[in-house]
Amino acid sequence: MSAVKELVECIVKKLVDNPDAVNVVETEGERTVIIELKVDPKDLGKVIGKQGRTAKAIRTLISSVSAKSGKRAVLEIIE
């Protein structure tokens, strides 16, 4: 499991009410890492946050972590 995937999983599980429903899938390309995040529909608002601030903060963190490996990380929140 990569550091980016572990980071997203750890952060999101602390935010939501139902941590067992958190599913993180990592797809690695040549220059990009795509992180797909699925949570319980009731917890979706907590992950996105007001005006998307929480999601933006998570994206900023994973961008910093993935920059060390020379790749670009993209977080997709699946409904």
All heavy atoms as a GROMACS GRO file, in nm:
protein
  595
    1MET      N    1   0.085  -0.118   0.000
    1MET     CA    2   0.000   0.000   0.000
    1MET      C    3   0.089   0.123   0.000
    1MET      O    4   0.183   0.132   0.078
    1MET     CB    5  -0.090  -0.002   0.123
    1MET     CG    6  -0.197   0.103   0.116
    1MET     SD    7  -0.305   0.120   0.261
    1MET     CE    8  -0.365  -0.042   0.290
    2SER      N    9   0.058   0.218  -0.087
    2SER     CA   10   0.142   0.337  -0.097
    2SER      C   11   0.112   0.436   0.015
    2SER      O   12   0.009   0.429   0.082
    2SER     CB   13   0.121   0.405  -0.232
    2SER     OG   14   0.000   0.476  -0.232
    3ALA      N   15   0.203   0.529   0.033
    3ALA     CA   16   0.189   0.630   0.138
    3ALA      C   17   0.068   0.719   0.113
    3ALA      O   18   0.000   0.759   0.207
    3ALA     CB   19   0.316   0.714   0.146
    4VAL      N   20   0.041   0.749  -0.014
    4VAL     CA   21  -0.072   0.837  -0.047
    4VAL      C   22  -0.204   0.768  -0.011
    4VAL      O   23  -0.292   0.829   0.051
    4VAL     CB   24  -0.070   0.875  -0.198
    4VAL    CG1   25  -0.189   0.960  -0.232
    4VAL    CG2   26   0.059   0.947  -0.232
    5LYS      N   27  -0.216   0.643  -0.047
    5LYS     CA   28  -0.339   0.568  -0.017
    5LYS      C   29  -0.359   0.557   0.134
    5LYS      O   30  -0.469   0.576   0.184
    5LYS     CB   31  -0.333   0.430  -0.081
    5LYS     CG   32  -0.457   0.347  -0.059
    5LYS     CD   33  -0.449   0.214  -0.127
    5LYS     CE   34  -0.571   0.130  -0.098
    5LYS     NZ   35  -0.564  -0.004  -0.154
    6GLU      N   36  -0.252   0.526   0.206
    6GLU     CA   37  -0.260   0.515   0.352
    6GLU      C   38  -0.301   0.647   0.415
    6GLU      O   39  -0.382   0.649   0.508
    6GLU     CB   40  -0.125   0.473   0.410
    6GLU     CG   41  -0.093   0.328   0.392
    6GLU     CD   42   0.040   0.291   0.455
    6GLU    OE1   43   0.068   0.339   0.568
    6GLU    OE2   44   0.115   0.217   0.391
    7LEU      N   45  -0.247   0.757   0.365
    7LEU     CA   46  -0.278   0.889   0.418
    7LEU      C   47  -0.426   0.922   0.399
    7LEU      O   48  -0.493   0.964   0.493
    7LEU     CB   49  -0.192   0.995   0.349
    7LEU     CG   50  -0.217   1.140   0.390
    7LEU    CD1   51  -0.177   1.162   0.535
    7LEU    CD2   52  -0.142   1.235   0.300
    8VAL      N   53  -0.476   0.901   0.279
    8VAL     CA   54  -0.617   0.930   0.251
    8VAL      C   55  -0.707   0.844   0.339
    8VAL      O   56  -0.802   0.893   0.400
    8VAL     CB   57  -0.651   0.907   0.101
    8VAL    CG1   58  -0.800   0.914   0.077
    8VAL    CG2   59  -0.578   1.007   0.014
    9GLU      N   60  -0.676   0.716   0.348
    9GLU     CA   61  -0.756   0.624   0.428
    9GLU      C   62  -0.758   0.665   0.574
    9GLU      O   63  -0.863   0.669   0.638
    9GLU     CB   64  -0.701   0.483   0.413
    9GLU     CG   65  -0.798   0.375   0.451
    9GLU     CD   66  -0.749   0.237   0.411
    9GLU    OE1   67  -0.706   0.218   0.296
    9GLU    OE2   68  -0.753   0.148   0.498
   10CYS      N   69  -0.644   0.701   0.628
   10CYS     CA   70  -0.632   0.741   0.768
   10CYS      C   71  -0.713   0.868   0.796
   10CYS      O   72  -0.789   0.875   0.892
   10CYS     CB   73  -0.485   0.761   0.803
   10CYS     SG   74  -0.458   0.809   0.973
   11ILE      N   75  -0.697   0.969   0.712
   11ILE     CA   76  -0.766   1.096   0.731
   11ILE      C   77  -0.916   1.078   0.723
   11ILE      O   78  -0.991   1.124   0.809
   11ILE     CB   79  -0.719   1.200   0.627
   11ILE    CG1   80  -0.575   1.240   0.654
   11ILE    CG2   81  -0.809   1.324   0.629
   11ILE    CD1   82  -0.513   1.323   0.544
   12VAL      N   83  -0.962   1.010   0.619
   12VAL     CA   84  -1.106   0.996   0.596
   12VAL      C   85  -1.172   0.912   0.704
   12VAL      O   86  -1.282   0.945   0.750
   12VAL     CB   87  -1.133   0.939   0.455
   12VAL    CG1   88  -1.281   0.909   0.436
   12VAL    CG2   89  -1.086   1.037   0.349
   13LYS      N   90  -1.106   0.806   0.750
   13LYS     CA   91  -1.165   0.722   0.855
   13LYS      C   92  -1.184   0.801   0.985
   13LYS      O   93  -1.274   0.770   1.062
   13LYS     CB   94  -1.080   0.598   0.879
   13LYS     CG   95  -1.101   0.492   0.774
   13LYS     CD   96  -1.030   0.364   0.807
   13LYS     CE   97  -1.064   0.258   0.702
   13LYS     NZ   98  -1.007   0.128   0.735
   14LYS      N   99  -1.100   0.900   1.009
   14LYS     CA  100  -1.114   0.982   1.130
   14LYS      C  101  -1.229   1.083   1.115
   14LYS      O  102  -1.287   1.125   1.214
   14LYS     CB  103  -0.986   1.060   1.160
   14LYS     CG  104  -0.865   0.972   1.183
   14LYS     CD  105  -0.872   0.900   1.314
   14LYS     CE  106  -0.744   0.820   1.333
   14LYS     NZ  107  -0.750   0.731   1.446
   15LEU      N  108  -1.263   1.120   0.991
   15LEU     CA  109  -1.366   1.221   0.967
   15LEU      C  110  -1.509   1.165   0.971
   15LEU      O  111  -1.600   1.234   1.013
   15LEU     CB  112  -1.346   1.285   0.829
   15LEU     CG  113  -1.229   1.379   0.811
   15LEU    CD1  114  -1.215   1.418   0.665
   15LEU    CD2  115  -1.248   1.503   0.897
   16VAL      N  116  -1.526   1.043   0.926
   16VAL     CA  117  -1.661   0.990   0.904
   16VAL      C  118  -1.718   0.918   1.027
   16VAL      O  119  -1.644   0.880   1.117
   16VAL     CB  120  -1.663   0.894   0.782
   16VAL    CG1  121  -1.626   0.967   0.656
   16VAL    CG2  122  -1.573   0.774   0.804
   17ASP      N  123  -1.851   0.898   1.026
   17ASP     CA  124  -1.918   0.825   1.134
   17ASP      C  125  -1.908   0.674   1.113
   17ASP      O  126  -1.913   0.599   1.209
   17ASP     CB  127  -2.066   0.864   1.140
   17ASP     CG  128  -2.085   1.007   1.192
   17ASP    OD1  129  -1.999   1.054   1.268
   17ASP    OD2  130  -2.186   1.070   1.154
   18ASN      N  131  -1.898   0.631   0.986
   18ASN     CA  132  -1.894   0.489   0.954
   18ASN      C  133  -1.761   0.456   0.885
   18ASN      O  134  -1.756   0.444   0.763
   18ASN     CB  135  -2.014   0.454   0.864
   18ASN     CG  136  -2.027   0.306   0.840
   18ASN    OD1  137  -1.951   0.225   0.894
   18ASN    ND2  138  -2.123   0.269   0.758
   19PRO      N  139  -1.653   0.438   0.962
   19PRO     CA  140  -1.521   0.414   0.900
   19PRO      C  141  -1.511   0.282   0.825
   19PRO      O  142  -1.426   0.267   0.738
   19PRO     CB  143  -1.425   0.419   1.018
   19PRO     CG  144  -1.507   0.402   1.139
   19PRO     CD  145  -1.645   0.448   1.107
   20ASP      N  146  -1.598   0.186   0.857
   20ASP     CA  147  -1.594   0.057   0.788
   20ASP      C  148  -1.638   0.069   0.642
   20ASP      O  149  -1.605  -0.016   0.560
   20ASP     CB  150  -1.682  -0.045   0.860
   20ASP     CG  151  -1.631  -0.075   1.000
   20ASP    OD1  152  -1.508  -0.063   1.021
   20ASP    OD2  153  -1.712  -0.111   1.087
   21ALA      N  154  -1.713   0.173   0.608
   21ALA     CA  155  -1.764   0.191   0.472
   21ALA      C  156  -1.663   0.263   0.382
   21ALA      O  157  -1.688   0.279   0.263
   21ALA     CB  158  -1.895   0.268   0.475
   22VAL      N  159  -1.551   0.307   0.438
   22VAL     CA  160  -1.450   0.379   0.360
   22VAL      C  161  -1.376   0.279   0.270
   22VAL      O  162  -1.326   0.178   0.316
   22VAL     CB  163  -1.350   0.453   0.451
   22VAL    CG1  164  -1.237   0.514   0.370
   22VAL    CG2  165  -1.422   0.560   0.531
   23ASN      N  166  -1.371   0.311   0.140
   23ASN     CA  167  -1.303   0.226   0.044
   23ASN      C  168  -1.212   0.314  -0.041
   23ASN      O  169  -1.259   0.406  -0.108
   23ASN     CB  170  -1.405   0.152  -0.043
   23ASN     CG  171  -1.339   0.056  -0.138
   23ASN    OD1  172  -1.223   0.020  -0.122
   23ASN    ND2  173  -1.413   0.014  -0.238
   24VAL      N  174  -1.082   0.287  -0.037
   24VAL     CA  175  -0.985   0.366  -0.113
   24VAL      C  176  -0.919   0.273  -0.215
   24VAL      O  177  -0.863   0.170  -0.179
   24VAL     CB  178  -0.878   0.427  -0.020
   24VAL    CG1  179  -0.779   0.511  -0.100
   24VAL    CG2  180  -0.943   0.511   0.088
   25VAL      N  181  -0.926   0.313  -0.343
   25VAL     CA  182  -0.865   0.234  -0.450
   25VAL      C  183  -0.762   0.322  -0.520
   25VAL      O  184  -0.791   0.436  -0.556
   25VAL     CB  185  -0.972   0.186  -0.552
   25VAL    CG1  186  -0.906   0.111  -0.665
   25VAL    CG2  187  -1.077   0.103  -0.484
   26GLU      N  188  -0.643   0.268  -0.537
   26GLU     CA  189  -0.535   0.343  -0.601
   26GLU      C  190  -0.505   0.285  -0.739
   26GLU      O  191  -0.488   0.164  -0.754
   26GLU     CB  192  -0.410   0.334  -0.514
   26GLU     CG  193  -0.292   0.411  -0.570
   26GLU     CD  194  -0.170   0.396  -0.480
   26GLU    OE1  195  -0.130   0.282  -0.453
   26GLU    OE2  196  -0.118   0.498  -0.437
   27THR      N  197  -0.503   0.373  -0.838
   27THR     CA  198  -0.466   0.334  -0.974
   27THR      C  199  -0.343   0.414  -1.012
   27THR      O  200  -0.349   0.537  -1.014
   27THR     CB  201  -0.581   0.363  -1.073
   27THR    OG1  202  -0.701   0.304  -1.023
   27THR    CG2  203  -0.551   0.306  -1.209
   28GLU      N  204  -0.235   0.344  -1.041
   28GLU     CA  205  -0.109   0.413  -1.068
   28GLU      C  206  -0.078   0.411  -1.217
   28GLU      O  207  -0.078   0.307  -1.280
   28GLU     CB  208   0.004   0.347  -0.990
   28GLU     CG  209   0.124   0.436  -0.977
   28GLU     CD  210   0.219   0.388  -0.868
   28GLU    OE1  211   0.174   0.326  -0.771
   28GLU    OE2  212   0.339   0.416  -0.882
   29GLY      N  213  -0.054   0.530  -1.272
   29GLY     CA  214  -0.014   0.543  -1.411
   29GLY      C  215   0.133   0.579  -1.419
   29GLY      O  216   0.206   0.569  -1.320
   30GLU      N  217   0.175   0.621  -1.536
   30GLU     CA  218   0.316   0.654  -1.556
   30GLU      C  219   0.357   0.778  -1.475
   30GLU      O  220   0.460   0.778  -1.408
   30GLU     CB  221   0.341   0.679  -1.705
   30GLU     CG  222   0.480   0.641  -1.750
   30GLU     CD  223   0.493   0.650  -1.901
   30GLU    OE1  224   0.430   0.571  -1.971
   30GLU    OE2  225   0.565   0.740  -1.946
   31ARG      N  226   0.275   0.882  -1.482
   31ARG     CA  227   0.308   1.007  -1.412
   31ARG      C  228   0.202   1.048  -1.311
   31ARG      O  229   0.218   1.148  -1.243
   31ARG     CB  230   0.323   1.120  -1.513
   31ARG     CG  231   0.440   1.103  -1.605
   31ARG     CD  232   0.453   1.223  -1.694
   31ARG     NE  233   0.564   1.207  -1.785
   31ARG     CZ  234   0.594   1.291  -1.880
   31ARG    NH1  235   0.519   1.397  -1.899
   31ARG    NH2  236   0.697   1.269  -1.958
   32THR      N  237   0.093   0.974  -1.304
   32THR     CA  238  -0.020   1.013  -1.220
   32THR      C  239  -0.066   0.897  -1.133
   32THR      O  240  -0.065   0.783  -1.175
   32THR     CB  241  -0.139   1.059  -1.308
   32THR    OG1  242  -0.093   1.157  -1.401
   32THR    CG2  243  -0.249   1.119  -1.225
   33VAL      N  244  -0.109   0.930  -1.014
   33VAL     CA  245  -0.170   0.835  -0.923
   33VAL      C  246  -0.313   0.882  -0.900
   33VAL      O  247  -0.335   0.995  -0.858
   33VAL     CB  248  -0.095   0.828  -0.788
   33VAL    CG1  249  -0.165   0.735  -0.693
   33VAL    CG2  250   0.048   0.787  -0.809
   34ILE      N  251  -0.410   0.796  -0.930
   34ILE     CA  252  -0.550   0.831  -0.909
   34ILE      C  253  -0.600   0.757  -0.786
   34ILE      O  254  -0.588   0.636  -0.776
   34ILE     CB  255  -0.636   0.794  -1.032
   34ILE    CG1  256  -0.587   0.871  -1.154
   34ILE    CG2  257  -0.783   0.822  -1.004
   34ILE    CD1  258  -0.650   0.827  -1.284
   35ILE      N  259  -0.652   0.833  -0.692
   35ILE     CA  260  -0.707   0.777  -0.569
   35ILE      C  261  -0.858   0.793  -0.576
   35ILE      O  262  -0.909   0.904  -0.581
   35ILE     CB  263  -0.654   0.852  -0.444
   35ILE    CG1  264  -0.501   0.854  -0.440
   35ILE    CG2  265  -0.712   0.794  -0.317
   35ILE    CD1  266  -0.436   0.722  -0.416
   36GLU      N  267  -0.929   0.679  -0.579
   36GLU     CA  268  -1.075   0.681  -0.580
   36GLU      C  269  -1.123   0.653  -0.438
   36GLU      O  270  -1.084   0.555  -0.377
   36GLU     CB  271  -1.129   0.576  -0.675
   36GLU     CG  272  -1.101   0.606  -0.820
   36GLU     CD  273  -1.156   0.500  -0.913
   36GLU    OE1  274  -1.207   0.396  -0.866
   36GLU    OE2  275  -1.150   0.523  -1.035
   37LEU      N  276  -1.209   0.741  -0.390
   37LEU     CA  277  -1.257   0.732  -0.252
   37LEU      C  278  -1.408   0.713  -0.252
   37LEU      O  279  -1.480   0.791  -0.313
   37LEU     CB  280  -1.220   0.860  -0.177
   37LEU     CG  281  -1.275   0.878  -0.037
   37LEU    CD1  282  -1.219   0.772   0.057
   37LEU    CD2  283  -1.243   1.016   0.016
   38LYS      N  284  -1.452   0.608  -0.184
   38LYS     CA  285  -1.595   0.583  -0.167
   38LYS      C  286  -1.624   0.580  -0.018
   38LYS      O  287  -1.552   0.516   0.058
   38LYS     CB  288  -1.636   0.449  -0.228
   38LYS     CG  289  -1.631   0.446  -0.378
   38LYS     CD  290  -1.677   0.312  -0.430
   38LYS     CE  291  -1.658   0.305  -0.581
   38LYS     NZ  292  -1.692   0.172  -0.635
   39VAL      N  293  -1.729   0.652   0.022
   39VAL     CA  294  -1.772   0.652   0.163
   39VAL      C  295  -1.923   0.631   0.168
   39VAL      O  296  -1.992   0.637   0.065
   39VAL     CB  297  -1.736   0.785   0.235
   39VAL    CG1  298  -1.586   0.803   0.244
   39VAL    CG2  299  -1.800   0.904   0.168
   40ASP      N  300  -1.974   0.609   0.286
   40ASP     CA  301  -2.117   0.597   0.308
   40ASP      C  302  -2.183   0.728   0.261
   40ASP      O  303  -2.132   0.836   0.289
   40ASP     CB  304  -2.143   0.576   0.458
   40ASP     CG  305  -2.286   0.539   0.488
   40ASP    OD1  306  -2.377   0.611   0.445
   40ASP    OD2  307  -2.306   0.438   0.558
   41PRO      N  308  -2.296   0.719   0.189
   41PRO     CA  309  -2.362   0.843   0.141
   41PRO      C  310  -2.392   0.944   0.252
   41PRO      O  311  -2.390   1.064   0.228
   41PRO     CB  312  -2.491   0.791   0.078
   41PRO     CG  313  -2.460   0.651   0.038
   41PRO     CD  314  -2.363   0.599   0.141
   42LYS      N  315  -2.416   0.896   0.373
   42LYS     CA  316  -2.443   0.987   0.485
   42LYS      C  317  -2.318   1.066   0.526
   42LYS      O  318  -2.328   1.172   0.584
   42LYS     CB  319  -2.494   0.907   0.605
   42LYS     CG  320  -2.628   0.841   0.580
   42LYS     CD  321  -2.666   0.753   0.697
   42LYS     CE  322  -2.791   0.674   0.663
   42LYS     NZ  323  -2.820   0.571   0.763
   43ASP      N  324  -2.200   1.011   0.498
   43ASP     CA  325  -2.075   1.075   0.537
   43ASP      C  326  -2.013   1.160   0.426
   43ASP      O  327  -1.909   1.222   0.446
   43ASP     CB  328  -1.972   0.968   0.578
   43ASP     CG  329  -2.009   0.900   0.708
   43ASP    OD1  330  -2.069   0.966   0.794
   43ASP    OD2  331  -1.977   0.781   0.722
   44LEU      N  332  -2.076   1.164   0.311
   44LEU     CA  333  -2.020   1.236   0.196
   44LEU      C  334  -1.998   1.384   0.226
   44LEU      O  335  -1.895   1.440   0.192
   44LEU     CB  336  -2.111   1.218   0.074
   44LEU     CG  337  -2.052   1.248  -0.061
   44LEU    CD1  338  -1.928   1.164  -0.086
   44LEU    CD2  339  -2.154   1.221  -0.169
   45GLY      N  340  -2.092   1.445   0.294
   45GLY     CA  341  -2.081   1.587   0.330
   45GLY      C  342  -1.963   1.615   0.421
   45GLY      O  343  -1.898   1.720   0.411
   46LYS      N  344  -1.932   1.522   0.509
   46LYS     CA  345  -1.819   1.541   0.601
   46LYS      C  346  -1.686   1.534   0.527
   46LYS      O  347  -1.592   1.603   0.564
   46LYS     CB  348  -1.823   1.435   0.711
   46LYS     CG  349  -1.938   1.452   0.804
   46LYS     CD  350  -1.939   1.347   0.909
   46LYS     CE  351  -2.060   1.370   0.998
   46LYS     NZ  352  -2.072   1.275   1.104
   47VAL      N  353  -1.679   1.450   0.425
   47VAL     CA  354  -1.555   1.436   0.349
   47VAL      C  355  -1.534   1.557   0.258
   47VAL      O  356  -1.422   1.605   0.242
   47VAL     CB  357  -1.557   1.306   0.267
   47VAL    CG1  358  -1.436   1.298   0.176
   47VAL    CG2  359  -1.560   1.186   0.359
   48ILE      N  360  -1.643   1.608   0.201
   48ILE     CA  361  -1.631   1.723   0.111
   48ILE      C  362  -1.616   1.853   0.190
   48ILE      O  363  -1.534   1.937   0.156
   48ILE     CB  364  -1.753   1.730   0.016
   48ILE    CG1  365  -1.752   1.607  -0.074
   48ILE    CG2  366  -1.751   1.858  -0.065
   48ILE    CD1  367  -1.874   1.590  -0.160
   49GLY      N  368  -1.693   1.869   0.296
   49GLY     CA  369  -1.682   1.987   0.380
   49GLY      C  370  -1.757   2.106   0.322
   49GLY      O  371  -1.807   2.102   0.210
   50LYS      N  372  -1.764   2.212   0.399
   50LYS     CA  373  -1.832   2.334   0.353
   50LYS      C  374  -1.755   2.395   0.238
   50LYS      O  375  -1.634   2.419   0.250
   50LYS     CB  376  -1.844   2.435   0.467
   50LYS     CG  377  -1.947   2.397   0.570
   50LYS     CD  378  -1.966   2.508   0.671
   50LYS     CE  379  -2.068   2.466   0.773
   50LYS     NZ  380  -2.089   2.567   0.874
   51GLN      N  381  -1.824   2.418   0.129
   51GLN     CA  382  -1.766   2.475   0.007
   51GLN      C  383  -1.645   2.396  -0.042
   51GLN      O  384  -1.556   2.450  -0.106
   51GLN     CB  385  -1.729   2.622   0.029
   51GLN     CG  386  -1.847   2.710   0.060
   51GLN     CD  387  -1.810   2.854   0.087
   51GLN    OE1  388  -1.692   2.888   0.098
   51GLN    NE2  389  -1.910   2.939   0.096
   52GLY      N  390  -1.640   2.266  -0.008
   52GLY     CA  391  -1.533   2.179  -0.057
   52GLY      C  392  -1.399   2.197   0.012
   52GLY      O  393  -1.297   2.150  -0.036
   53ARG      N  394  -1.400   2.264   0.126
   53ARG     CA  395  -1.273   2.294   0.194
   53ARG      C  396  -1.201   2.170   0.244
   53ARG      O  397  -1.078   2.162   0.234
   53ARG     CB  398  -1.299   2.390   0.311
   53ARG     CG  399  -1.332   2.529   0.265
   53ARG     CD  400  -1.343   2.624   0.382
   53ARG     NE  401  -1.382   2.755   0.334
   53ARG     CZ  402  -1.470   2.832   0.393
   53ARG    NH1  403  -1.527   2.792   0.506
   53ARG    NH2  404  -1.500   2.949   0.344
   54THR      N  405  -1.274   2.074   0.298
   54THR     CA  406  -1.210   1.953   0.350
   54THR      C  407  -1.148   1.873   0.236
   54THR      O  408  -1.033   1.827   0.245
   54THR     CB  409  -1.311   1.867   0.428
   54THR    OG1  410  -1.371   1.947   0.529
   54THR    CG2  411  -1.244   1.748   0.492
   55ALA      N  412  -1.223   1.856   0.128
   55ALA     CA  413  -1.172   1.783   0.011
   55ALA      C  414  -1.049   1.853  -0.046
   55ALA      O  415  -0.952   1.788  -0.084
   55ALA     CB  416  -1.280   1.770  -0.095
   56LYS      N  417  -1.053   1.985  -0.049
   56LYS     CA  418  -0.939   2.061  -0.102
   56LYS      C  419  -0.816   2.043  -0.013
   56LYS      O  420  -0.704   2.029  -0.063
   56LYS     CB  421  -0.975   2.209  -0.112
   56LYS     CG  422  -0.869   2.292  -0.177
   56LYS     CD  423  -0.909   2.437  -0.192
   56LYS     CE  424  -0.798   2.515  -0.258
   56LYS     NZ  425  -0.826   2.658  -0.264
   57ALA      N  426  -0.838   2.040   0.118
   57ALA     CA  427  -0.726   2.020   0.212
   57ALA      C  428  -0.665   1.882   0.195
   57ALA      O  429  -0.542   1.867   0.194
   57ALA     CB  430  -0.775   2.039   0.355
   58ILE      N  431  -0.748   1.780   0.177
   58ILE     CA  432  -0.698   1.644   0.156
   58ILE      C  433  -0.618   1.639   0.025
   58ILE      O  434  -0.511   1.579   0.018
   58ILE     CB  435  -0.813   1.541   0.154
   58ILE    CG1  436  -0.879   1.534   0.291
   58ILE    CG2  437  -0.762   1.403   0.113
   58ILE    CD1  438  -1.009   1.454   0.294
   59ARG      N  439  -0.670   1.704  -0.079
   59ARG     CA  440  -0.601   1.706  -0.209
   59ARG      C  441  -0.464   1.775  -0.197
   59ARG      O  442  -0.366   1.732  -0.258
   59ARG     CB  443  -0.687   1.776  -0.313
   59ARG     CG  444  -0.803   1.689  -0.358
   59ARG     CD  445  -0.882   1.754  -0.472
   59ARG     NE  446  -0.981   1.661  -0.521
   59ARG     CZ  447  -1.112   1.676  -0.506
   59ARG    NH1  448  -1.161   1.783  -0.444
   59ARG    NH2  449  -1.195   1.586  -0.555
   60THR      N  450  -0.457   1.882  -0.118
   60THR     CA  451  -0.331   1.952  -0.097
   60THR      C  452  -0.229   1.862  -0.028
   60THR      O  453  -0.112   1.856  -0.067
   60THR     CB  454  -0.353   2.080  -0.013
   60THR    OG1  455  -0.448   2.163  -0.081
   60THR    CG2  456  -0.224   2.156   0.008
   61LEU      N  457  -0.274   1.789   0.073
   61LEU     CA  458  -0.185   1.698   0.145
   61LEU      C  459  -0.132   1.586   0.055
   61LEU      O  460  -0.013   1.557   0.056
   61LEU     CB  461  -0.258   1.637   0.265
   61LEU     CG  462  -0.280   1.728   0.384
   61LEU    CD1  463  -0.373   1.662   0.484
   61LEU    CD2  464  -0.149   1.763   0.450
   62ILE      N  465  -0.220   1.526  -0.024
   62ILE     CA  466  -0.174   1.415  -0.108
   62ILE      C  467  -0.085   1.464  -0.222
   62ILE      O  468   0.002   1.391  -0.268
   62ILE     CB  469  -0.289   1.326  -0.160
   62ILE    CG1  470  -0.380   1.399  -0.257
   62ILE    CG2  471  -0.366   1.265  -0.046
   62ILE    CD1  472  -0.479   1.310  -0.328
   63SER      N  473  -0.105   1.588  -0.264
   63SER     CA  474  -0.016   1.645  -0.365
   63SER      C  475   0.125   1.660  -0.310
   63SER      O  476   0.223   1.630  -0.380
   63SER     CB  477  -0.067   1.781  -0.412
   63SER     OG  478  -0.186   1.768  -0.483
   64SER      N  479   0.135   1.702  -0.186
   64SER     CA  480   0.266   1.717  -0.122
   64SER      C  481   0.336   1.582  -0.105
   64SER      O  482   0.454   1.569  -0.132
   64SER     CB  483   0.251   1.782   0.015
   64SER     OG  484   0.195   1.910   0.002
   65VAL      N  485   0.261   1.482  -0.062
   65VAL     CA  486   0.319   1.349  -0.040
   65VAL      C  487   0.361   1.286  -0.173
   65VAL      O  488   0.469   1.228  -0.183
   65VAL     CB  489   0.217   1.258   0.033
   65VAL    CG1  490   0.266   1.114   0.038
   65VAL    CG2  491   0.193   1.310   0.174
   66SER      N  492   0.278   1.300  -0.276
   66SER     CA  493   0.309   1.237  -0.404
   66SER      C  494   0.420   1.309  -0.479
   66SER      O  495   0.486   1.250  -0.565
   66SER     CB  496   0.184   1.229  -0.492
   66SER     OG  497   0.142   1.358  -0.529
   67ALA      N  498   0.444   1.435  -0.447
   67ALA     CA  499   0.551   1.510  -0.514
   67ALA      C  500   0.688   1.449  -0.483
   67ALA      O  501   0.778   1.457  -0.567
   67ALA     CB  502   0.547   1.656  -0.470
   68LYS      N  503   0.702   1.386  -0.368
   68LYS     CA  504   0.828   1.321  -0.333
   68LYS      C  505   0.863   1.209  -0.430
   68LYS      O  506   0.979   1.184  -0.458
   68LYS     CB  507   0.822   1.266  -0.191
   68LYS     CG  508   0.829   1.370  -0.085
   68LYS     CD  509   0.835   1.307   0.053
   68LYS     CE  510   0.849   1.412   0.160
   68LYS     NZ  511   0.861   1.352   0.293
   69SER      N  512   0.759   1.142  -0.479
   69SER     CA  513   0.784   1.032  -0.573
   69SER      C  514   0.787   1.080  -0.718
   69SER      O  515   0.804   1.001  -0.809
   69SER     CB  516   0.676   0.924  -0.556
   69SER     OG  517   0.550   0.975  -0.592
   70GLY      N  518   0.768   1.209  -0.738
   70GLY     CA  519   0.773   1.266  -0.872
   70GLY      C  520   0.648   1.243  -0.954
   70GLY      O  521   0.647   1.256  -1.075
   71LYS      N  522   0.537   1.209  -0.886
   71LYS     CA  523   0.411   1.185  -0.954
   71LYS      C  524   0.307   1.285  -0.908
   71LYS      O  525   0.321   1.349  -0.804
   71LYS     CB  526   0.361   1.043  -0.929
   71LYS     CG  527   0.451   0.938  -0.990
   71LYS     CD  528   0.386   0.804  -0.988
   71LYS     CE  529   0.475   0.703  -1.060
   71LYS     NZ  530   0.409   0.576  -1.079
   72ARG      N  531   0.201   1.296  -0.986
   72ARG     CA  532   0.090   1.385  -0.954
   72ARG      C  533  -0.024   1.299  -0.901
   72ARG      O  534  -0.060   1.198  -0.961
   72ARG     CB  535   0.046   1.458  -1.081
   72ARG     CG  536  -0.061   1.558  -1.059
   72ARG     CD  537  -0.087   1.636  -1.189
   72ARG     NE  538  -0.217   1.697  -1.180
   72ARG     CZ  539  -0.325   1.652  -1.241
   72ARG    NH1  540  -0.319   1.549  -1.320
   72ARG    NH2  541  -0.441   1.712  -1.226
   73ALA      N  542  -0.083   1.338  -0.789
   73ALA     CA  543  -0.192   1.262  -0.730
   73ALA      C  544  -0.325   1.334  -0.755
   73ALA      O  545  -0.334   1.455  -0.745
   73ALA     CB  546  -0.170   1.246  -0.580
   74VAL      N  547  -0.426   1.254  -0.788
   74VAL     CA  548  -0.560   1.307  -0.813
   74VAL      C  549  -0.657   1.232  -0.721
   74VAL      O  550  -0.656   1.109  -0.719
   74VAL     CB  551  -0.600   1.286  -0.961
   74VAL    CG1  552  -0.743   1.335  -0.984
   74VAL    CG2  553  -0.504   1.355  -1.054
   75LEU      N  554  -0.737   1.306  -0.647
   75LEU     CA  555  -0.836   1.245  -0.558
   75LEU      C  556  -0.973   1.257  -0.622
   75LEU      O  557  -1.018   1.367  -0.655
   75LEU     CB  558  -0.838   1.313  -0.422
   75LEU     CG  559  -0.945   1.265  -0.324
   75LEU    CD1  560  -0.919   1.120  -0.283
   75LEU    CD2  561  -0.950   1.354  -0.202
   76GLU      N  562  -1.038   1.142  -0.643
   76GLU     CA  563  -1.175   1.141  -0.696
   76GLU      C  564  -1.266   1.086  -0.588
   76GLU      O  565  -1.246   0.976  -0.539
   76GLU     CB  566  -1.184   1.053  -0.821
   76GLU     CG  567  -1.108   1.109  -0.938
   76GLU     CD  568  -1.124   1.023  -1.064
   76GLU    OE1  569  -1.198   0.923  -1.059
   76GLU    OE2  570  -1.063   1.059  -1.164
   77ILE      N  571  -1.365   1.166  -0.552
   77ILE     CA  572  -1.461   1.122  -0.451
   77ILE      C  573  -1.582   1.068  -0.526
   77ILE      O  574  -1.652   1.141  -0.595
   77ILE     CB  575  -1.500   1.238  -0.357
   77ILE    CG1  576  -1.375   1.290  -0.286
   77ILE    CG2  577  -1.605   1.192  -0.256
   77ILE    CD1  578  -1.396   1.417  -0.206
   78ILE      N  579  -1.605   0.937  -0.512
   78ILE     CA  580  -1.711   0.869  -0.584
   78ILE      C  581  -1.837   0.868  -0.496
   78ILE      O  582  -1.832   0.832  -0.380
   78ILE     CB  583  -1.672   0.722  -0.616
   78ILE    CG1  584  -1.533   0.715  -0.677
   78ILE    CG2  585  -1.778   0.654  -0.701
   78ILE    CD1  586  -1.520   0.768  -0.815
   79GLU      N  587  -1.950   0.909  -0.556
   79GLU     CA  588  -2.076   0.909  -0.480
   79GLU      C  589  -2.142   0.774  -0.482
   79GLU      O  590  -2.133   0.700  -0.573
   79GLU     CB  591  -2.170   1.014  -0.540
   79GLU     CG  592  -2.118   1.156  -0.518
   79GLU     CD  593  -2.214   1.260  -0.571
   79GLU    OE1  594  -2.337   1.236  -0.564
   79GLU    OE2  595  -2.167   1.364  -0.618
   0.00000   0.00000   0.00000
